[in-house]
Amino acid sequence: MKIAVCIKQVPDTTEVRLDPKTNTLIRDGVPSIINPDDKAALEAALRIKDGAGASVTAICMGPPQADVALREALAMGCDNAILLSAREFGGSDTYATATILAAALKKGDYDLIIAGRQAIDGDTAQVGPQVAERLGIPQISYAEEIRAEADGVVVKRQYEDCYHLIEAKFPCLVTVLAEAVQPRHMTVRGTVEAYAADIPVLGFEDLKDGLNPDWIGLKGSPTNVVKSFAKQLKGQGIRLAGLSEDEAVNTIVQKLDELCII
Amino acid sequence: MEFTLSKQHQLQQQLYRSFAQAEIKPLARDMDEAEEYSPQLLQKMQQAGFFGIPYSTVYGGAGADNLSYVLCMEEVSKVDGSTGITISVHTSLCCHCLNEFGSEEQKQKHLRPLVNGSKFGCFSLTEPGAGSDVAAGQTTAVLDGDDYVLNGSKVFTTNSGFADVFVAFAVTDREKGARGMSAFIVEKGMPGLSVSANIPRMGIRAASNCVVTYDGVRVPKENLLSREGDGFKIAMKALDAGRIGIAAQAVGLAQGALDEAVKYVKERKQFGKPISAFQNTQFKIAEMQTQVDAARLLTYRAAAAKDAGQPYGSHAAMAKLFASDVACQVTRGAVQLFGGYGYAREYPVERMMRDAKITEIYEGTSEVMKMVIAGAMKVK
């Protein structure tokens, strides 16, 4: 089984500072990490490798220094790593990024592609699903568990108030959640081998056969950022238990009334 | 001259730090209270490859270097001094002896399981009457047929409670003094080998540290390390290397206590403002960090010299002498900044202060370090 894991290098902060003029991230002085959901994606892939056996390739698009994230993925146990880096790729939004990732993934003939649900810097949760669309393969998002079968996966998908168990045949794409798995530590030997490894860098020339130059980079990005802001934590919610239907309805109506919603 | 860590060392530092914070820190206080090391934690460190960091992959080690080992010692000791000494005695005392002085057969048989972490090692040198005066050891080894028969008693043997391999030092020829001492690989389960309960101590209480008794232990001839009479030299070389690890442990303890203090002084309010707003606090913190950085640089210099194949004995002694003093001063300073809460066992700084003291004593006291440094300067 061939698994590809898409990872992104992000600034290590939930309180991202933004340049007020350009609405882009100020990265200076902020240490970079593998995006937490993507690290969970690596763990999910490595668990399949530990169980059913698989070769796992980590793929990252970013500037040359994103190589550090790939070395970390190798030190965790990935077999291969590929960096997608080119001047032409700069300024890509999710749509353009997915286009580039899909072009690279197409070359690898992977059975399973795993990505994190979303990145902590952009919070869009778009790239994984967009890659699946570009490749024309099934996608399952918000996965807590992935069980690999001979010809596909069974995924436990988190929903607001329940789980869905969904099957998909290979090739397919799954996006996973950081809260569901505790990623493994690197190993010391892994870090040594990671720096002995050769990480191929694929640029525009390497991917241009499957890539429309008008769909990538800043000019290929339809997103126009109007405003960026740090996200607010969603409230815990209130669970009403042990009430009859009538009591529950009355309590909810009363709460809504208190909050001036009705 | 390069003062930044390589990318590879940075990645290793990240591994050691995240492991220490996630796996060791939550257990440190309970292990200290229980005076017992967690077997599960030993297993996790084994999986991450913490027990063979500077040893060749040929023998199953991680294939990293001594600077990487120092980074590990520093990060684990920031949260727990006991973990530091557990790794250090195994790595830079026990494994070092086998790696430097073992035959190929001995390395395959004994070093391999030690550096891959499936077995644990200790270093059985100190005796009740022979501390700094190593050559005064009373434990004897007498050749009888194909075996050496060991008799004697060792004290303060770190890791001995769970060790599988004991590098034991014994006198084979009393006439020759220091040159009459030899080193042996003693294996757990050999008849006559017994290990006492943990010796109650002031600090590094989670580490295993016991009395080891050799009562007619028959050790096969093939378990002699190097040649008869090389024991003193082997012990001194191992201690030279070990001191780099202890210096790193001291740096870690100091930085760990300082990090806790920095966090605390920003939160703690007295006289209507955080105590970090007082210049006395700022000056104290500044002095402490400067001391820690100086100790760290001496320690990295010693590790880098060893990695470069240069003489490092004197560098290691200076690093240990200075870093252990800094560890005692800085941890004490951290307790002072915490005030009454620093004295309470709820916070980790009192444990760090207790743990720091031993770094001035074991693997050569500060006084012995000065003898080594002055000796290297030919001041006799």
Interface residues (C-beta under 8 A of the other chain):
Chain A: V68 R71 E72 A75 H185 M186 T187 V188 R189 G190 T191 V192 E193 A194 Y195
Chain B: K7 Q8 Q10 L11 Q12 Q14 L15 S18 F19 A22 E23 Q47 A48 G49 F50 G52 I53 T57 G61 A62 G63 A64 S68 C72
